[in-house]
Amino acid sequence: MNALILPTVTQIGLERIEHNQSSLNENAECLRRSTVVLMD
């Protein structure tokens, strides 16, 4: 039973990490834009 559950949990974990990573990238992009605006 554990052998069946584990891959699913791992898959969900990986998807969450990827989602968080893309969110971080978007936030970094927003920060970069704000910084450029401030520097102008």
Secondary structure in CASP SS format (residue, H / E / C, confidence):
PFRMAT SS
TARGET T0000
AUTHOR 0000-0000-0000
METHOD secondary structure of the structure
MODEL  1
M C 1.00
N H 1.00
A H 1.00
L H 1.00
I H 1.00
L H 1.00
P H 1.00
T H 1.00
V H 1.00
T H 1.00
Q H 1.00
I H 1.00
G H 1.00
L H 1.00
E H 1.00
R H 1.00
I H 1.00
E H 1.00
H H 1.00
N H 1.00
Q H 1.00
S H 1.00
S H 1.00
L H 1.00
N H 1.00
E H 1.00
N H 1.00
A H 1.00
E H 1.00
C H 1.00
L H 1.00
R H 1.00
R H 1.00
S H 1.00
T H 1.00
V H 1.00
V H 1.00
L H 1.00
M H 1.00
D C 1.00
END
